[in-house]
Amino acid sequence: MESLKEFFEILLNSEKLIQYGGLALLLIVIFAETGLIFGFIFPGDALLFTAGLLCGSDLAVNIWILIITVAVAAIAGNFTGYFTGRIFGKKLLLKEDTFFFKQRHFNDSRDYYEKYGGIALIAGRFLPVIRTFVPILAGTIGINFWKFNLFNIIGAVLWTGTLIPLGYFIGKKIPASIDNIEYFVLGITMITMTIMIRGIIRHRKRIRKT
């Protein structure tokens, strides 16, 4: 039980995950967060920023290789989510809540997509939970695959091409930031969660008015 607890602590802590598993585990987690139903538990934004911050030290890999491989993992994850929606979408709409699946997450993603259309697939990359369920929703409602593919690639490139270089730049300009990484991770987490919560609150206000 203790070893299982330590395992989840590593998976949910961006710095520990990178130090423990390196690039391989990073790619697996990014794939899971963007393609598997239970992936919403992972700290994707914080993980990308931390990867950039630790690039060249704990994560001994070239920054461009890091960006490209993580983008590929994110694209592949969304492909998996899309086809999960195409195959199991109707069952998911009727599925009861479990620890790893909540209907409210699916409904929030659907509302987000209905409001923003294809842009939701791009902007949704920067929103926790939403980025896990939007590709599944896209498959469920039958969005054209090639259209989805375009938004998928653009979103992945922007997501990885923003947060990883940001962490890398700060790590290079402020070397001491590596010793205070938890504060940066906390800040990113708070920002992304605030954006998501504000969106949910606005949506619920609109529902009350109608």
N, C-alpha and C positions, 0 to 999 in steps of 0.2 A: 504494500500500500504506500509506503514511504517513497519507494522508487518511482511509483506511478505519479505521485504528487510532484516529485522533482522533475519528471518528464514533462508534465503540463506546465510547470513553472518555466522551463526552458523554452517551450513552444510559444508561450504568451509573453515572454520577455525578449524584446528585439535584440538587445545587446548579448544576452546569454545565448540566444539561438545562433547568432552569427559566430560567436566565439566557440561554441560547441560543435556546430555542424558545417560551418563554412558556406561556400557558395552552393553546394549541392542541396543542403537542407533549406537554404534560403529560397532556392528555386521551387522546391517541393511545396513549401508553405505558401508562396505566392500563387502557385498553380491551384492549390487547395482553396485559398481564400477567394479566388476569382472564378472557380469552377465547380466547387462542391458545396452542397447545401449547408454542411456544418462549418464551412470556411469562414463565416462571418465572425467567429470567435477570435480570429487572428488579427494582430495589429498591423495591417498592411502599410498604411502611411508612415507610421513610426519605423517600421522595418526597413522601408526604402531609404528614409532619411538616415537611419543608423548605418545601413550598408554603405552609403556614400561617405559618411563621417569616418567609418572604420576602413574604408578602401585603402589598400596599401599597407595597412598595419595588421590588425586581427584578420581582416579579409584581404589576403594577399592576391589581388587580381587587378588587372588594368581597368580603369574607369569605363572605358568604351566597351570592353567585354562584359563588364557588369551591367551596364545599361541595356545592351543588346540582348543578353541572355535572360535578364529579368523581363524585358518586354516580350520576348518570345514565350516565356512561361505564362505571362499574363494573358497573351493572345490565346494560347492553347487552353488556358483555364476557361476563358469565355466561350471558346468553341465547345468545350465539354458541358458548360452550363446551358448553352443554346440547345444542344442535342438532348440534354436531360429534359429540358422543357418540351421539346418536340415529341419525345417518347413517353415521358411520364407526366406531362403537364396537367392533363385532366385529373389524374389521380392526386396530384399535389394540391389542386384546388379543393379537393374533398378530404384531404388528410387532416387528422386531428393533431393538435399541438403536442410536440414532444420536446425533450431537452434541446435537441439540435434543430428543430424546425418549429417556427411560430407563424401562424397564418397572418399575424399583423405585419411581419417583415415582408411577406409576399404582397400583401395589400398595399403597404407603403410604397413598395417598388412599382406596383401597377399604377398607383395614383401619380407617382413621380413621372412615369413614362407617358401617361395620358396627357400630362400637362406640358411636357417638354419634347415629346416625340423622339426622333433620332438623336437629338442632342443629349438626351438622357443617358444614352449609352457612352457618350464621351464624358460629360460632366459627372456622371454617376461613378466613374473611376475614383473620384476624389472623396466619395462619401462612404464611410464604413457601413456595413450591412447592405446598403443599396447596391454596391458594386457586386455583391455576391448574388443577389436575387434578380437584378435587371436582365442579365443574359438568359436566365432560366425563364423569365417572363417573356422575353423576346421569342424564344422557341415555342413557348406555350401558345402565344397568340398568332404565331405563324408569320413573323416578319420575314421578308425576303432574305435569303441567306447571304447573297452578295452585298446587299445593302447593309445587313448586320455586320458582315465581314469588314466593310469599309470603316464603319464607326468603331468597330472593335480595335482595329489596327491604330487608327488615329488616337483613340482614347488611351491605349496602352503606351504608345510612344510619348504622348504628352505627360502621362502619369509618371512613368519611369524617368523621362527626360527632364522632369522638373524637380522631383523630390530627391533623387539620387545626386544630381549635380549640386543641389542646394546644400546637402549634407557634406559633400566633398569640398565645396568651396569654403564653408565654415570651418571644416577640419583643417584645411590648409592655412587659412588666414588666422584662425584662432586655435592653435594646437592644444591649448588648455581646455578647450571645449570637450575633448574626449573624456576628461576626468569628471565632467559634469553632464554627461550624456543624458542622464535620467531627466534633467530639467527640460532639455530640448524635446525629448520624447513626450514628456507630460504636456508641454506646450502644444505640440502638433496634435496630440490626442484630443486636447480640450478644444482646439480650433475646429477640427473635423466633426467632433461630436456636437459642438455648438451649432454649426451649419446644419447638420442633420436634424437636430431637435427643433431649430427655428422653422425648418421646412415642414416638419410634422405639425407643429403648432399652427402655422399659417393654413395648412391644408384643413385641419380640424375646425378652424374658425370659419373657413369658407363653407364647410359642410353645414355648420350650425345656421349660417345665414340663408342657405338654400332650403 
